[in-house]
Amino acid sequence: MSAMPAALRQITPDDLMPDAEFAQVRKERRTALMPIKRLRRIHLGPHCTFFFECYDTMLFQVQEMLLIEKGGAAQVPDELAAYNPLIPQGTELVATVMFEIEDPIRRAQTLARLGGVEDLMYLKVGDDKIFGVSEDDVERTREDGKTSSVHFLHFGLRPENVAVFRDPATTVIVGCDHEAYAHMAVLSPSTRAELARDFG
C-alpha cells in the first residue's frame, strides 16, 4: 500500500509492473484489496452504489487495463490520464457512482427520470452538506434528460470538515437529493476509518 503523502498521490510508470509479472500476482492483489474495497463500497437506495476510490484501487485498475488490453508502454499515458484524477488528493473523497439495474428496459426508464442526479449527490459531515463535483465538470445528463449510469464525483472537504469526519461522535451520511431518488446511507465507523486515510 502507498505511503506517499496524500496530496502527492499519483501513479507513475515506475509504479507499474510488467504485464507478465502482474499476471502472476493478480489474484493475490485482488484478494488483498477486497476488504478495502468492501469498506469503500456504499449502497445508496435500491440501484445506486458509491465506490470511494484511492491510490491502491486505481493502481490495480490501471494494471488490469494494461493486462487486458495489451497496449504496452504506448497505452500507459492514456490509462494514467484516465485514472490518476480519481485518486483523492488529501482534502477530498472521490467516488465512482454507479446505477446498476440488470433489466435494460427498467434501467433506461430509471435513468430517464434521473437527469441532473450527479449534481445532487452529497456527503453530510456533521452540519455541513458537501455536494459532489463531476470529474472535469463533465455534464453526464443528456439533453433529453437521461443521466449516465456512471458518474465520477469529487467531494471537497475543508480542514474543519476533515476534523469533524474523523470525530467518532459525528454521523457522516452519503445521500442524494434528487426528487426521484431521495436516499441516504450512514457510513459505518469502519468505513469512515478507511476513508479517513485519504486525507492528508
Protein Blocks (a to p, Z undefined) as FASTA:
>chain_A
ZZbdfklgccdfklpccfklmmmmmmmmmmmmmmmmmmmpccehjkbccddddfklmmmm
mmmmmmmnonojmlmmmmmmmmmmmpcehjaccdddddddfblmlmmmmmmmmgoklmmg
ccdehjbccddddehhiafbdfkopacfbdcddddddfklmmmmmpmkbccddddfbfkl
cccddddfklmmmmmmmpZZ
